[in-house]
Amino acid sequence: MLRGAQFYRRLEVGLLLPNPITTVRSLTTVDLSNVDPSSPLLQYYTVTPPIKPWPQRLYPKRLVSMINRQQNLDLALQIFLYASKFHPNFSHNYDTYHSIIHKLSRARAFEPMESLLSQLQNSQLKCGENIFISVIRNYGLASLPKLAVKTFLRIEKFNVQRSVRSLNTLLNALVQNKRYDLVHFMFKNSKTKFNVVPNVFTGNILIKALCKKNDVEAACKVLDEMPAMGMVPNVVTYTTILGGYVGRGDMQNAKRVFGELLDRGWLPDATTYTVLMDGYCRLGKFNESVKVMDEMEENGIEPNEVTYGVMIEAFCKEKKSGEALNLFDDMLERKFIPSSSLCCKVIDVLCEQGKVEEGCYLWKKMLKNDCLPDNAVLSTLIHWLCKEGKVWEARKMFDEFEKGSVPSLLTYNTLINGMCERGELSEAGKLWDDMVEKGCNPNVFTYNVLIKGFCKIGNAMEGIRILEEMLDKGCLPNKVTYNLLIVGLQGMGKEEEVGKVVSMAMLSGRVNKSSWDVFLTKIIGKLDSGVDVLDQLLSEIAT
């Protein structure tokens, strides 16, 4: 609060920052970055700290801790600005700048971050390279490679000597953004233009860029030249080139590179073996990939989660559900967490072969190993249980999941669909109510499932009521909606009600092209009754 001599007036201190920062605004706002603490105006006011309690004694180390703990980005920036402008005798140092700039760059709040970088440059504080490494990395993650390069080039303006660490960070950012030619340019000029001596990691990044560019020959040339550049190739170097050949489907040369690695007396790691296995799997040489995995285990190299993923997906592709499940069990026993998509693939291949019970076993096994399945896994299993007619078993699984997690719209839709397919419309209605009560709004698929369910039992009139609610809620019907209703009504001989559906569609003013196609084919195409409906359509358009 700002206290005046003869009046009280509240002034909210707000930072008008671009998205994604949440801004604080009120009738009167002040940007602290523009406030001059020496302004005569401030003799009448006391500026309230952005957080309470505010420490009486403030040191840079404590401010860094306050900034790092603050989850609200806007408040973190206010804390930083307030400390230097309004806390007595406090001055920022490199560490305080580093903490706020790192936080802003991670949140992709690059505009205020750049402003603070300019302040830091003008402050003449002694800087370290880490702050620029953080900014370069986050520009790369934000798909802004040009700004990453710009940051690298301006490092020396802060009286900081670039090192191979910032160079490697930049090259990785360029590879992430597929700027492979620029990687080669920066590498080639690293000594002459940037005064940075590349190391083996730099060479590996260049080789990675060339392989991703599908220029494996150039990558091999770099490998041959590495010793002359003072670099000793390592397992990563050879694995990267091996991966380049795998990407081409050239397993003969991939195996040759693998042999060269062994000839050097090096032991391939799990990644090397996995890349080779993946290459064979891509070409459908399933037996070869199994041999590589056996060789891997014989050499005492334990598979990692990627290895398991590659092999399990290969087993699923070959419809070898038993082998896929065995490997999945082994993966869980070793405390690896399988991805959601991998779980769904195993469940799908099991259930496609009629092994729904084994799919349920997989679910229980995951729970036993403290690996909580997500909505995608649950929806997949519910789909197959309902397809087998086991809707109540699916409902039980849903209820167990709901005790510890929040079901998604996909999960609700899958179970509601299963209930409607089996004619359990009352239970589908309960699920609908539960979904809405929990703030999960139905979509067009949910409405269509209910309409289909009622039409299936010969109650298309209830489908019209659902259409009314759908339109009232602002959910746009699609061609499936209208097709279900029209076919259902026509099947009941309720031709006059078809016109009502058309009128509702017209009055909503939200009929798309595909829905018009339904009207034309399903209604106008029936010459006996279609003429009357056509007249109605034309009159609706006219009015």
Sequence and secondary structure as in RCSB ss.txt:
>XXXX:A:sequence
MLRGAQFYRRLEVGLLLPNPITTVRSLTTVDLSNVDPSSPLLQYYTVTPPIKPWPQRLYPKRLVSMINRQQNLDL
ALQIFLYASKFHPNFSHNYDTYHSIIHKLSRARAFEPMESLLSQLQNSQLKCGENIFISVIRNYGLASLPKLAVK
TFLRIEKFNVQRSVRSLNTLLNALVQNKRYDLVHFMFKNSKTKFNVVPNVFTGNILIKALCKKNDVEAACKVLDE
MPAMGMVPNVVTYTTILGGYVGRGDMQNAKRVFGELLDRGWLPDATTYTVLMDGYCRLGKFNESVKVMDEMEENG
IEPNEVTYGVMIEAFCKEKKSGEALNLFDDMLERKFIPSSSLCCKVIDVLCEQGKVEEGCYLWKKMLKNDCLPDN
AVLSTLIHWLCKEGKVWEARKMFDEFEKGSVPSLLTYNTLINGMCERGELSEAGKLWDDMVEKGCNPNVFTYNVL
IKGFCKIGNAMEGIRILEEMLDKGCLPNKVTYNLLIVGLQGMGKEEEVGKVVSMAMLSGRVNKSSWDVFLTKIIG
KLDSGVDVLDQLLSEIAT
>XXXX:A:secstr
 EE SS EE  EE     TTS     SSEE GGG  TT GGGGG     SSSS  SS  HHHHHHHHHH   HHH
HHHHHHHHHHHSTT    HHHHHHHHHHHHHTT HHHHHHHHHHHHHHT    SHHHHHHHHHHHHTT HHHHHH
HHHTGGGGT    HHHHHHHHHHHHHTT HHHHHHHHHTTTTTT     HHHHHHHHHHHHHTT HHHHHHHHHH
TGGGT    HHHHHHHHHHHHHHT HHHHHHHHHHHHHTT    HHHHHHHHHHHHHTT HHHHHHHHHHHHHTT
    HHHHHHHHHHHHHTT HHHHHHHHHHHHHTT    HHHHHHHHHHHHHTT HHHHHHHHHHHHHTT    H
HHHHHHHHHHHHTT HHHHHHHHHHHHHHS   HHHHHHHHHHHHHTT HHHHHHHHHHHHHTT    HHHHHHH
HHHHHHTT HHHHHHHHHHHHHTT    HHHHHHHHHHHHHTT HHHHHHHHHHHHHHT   HHHHHHHIIIIIT
 HHHHHHHHHHHHHHHH 
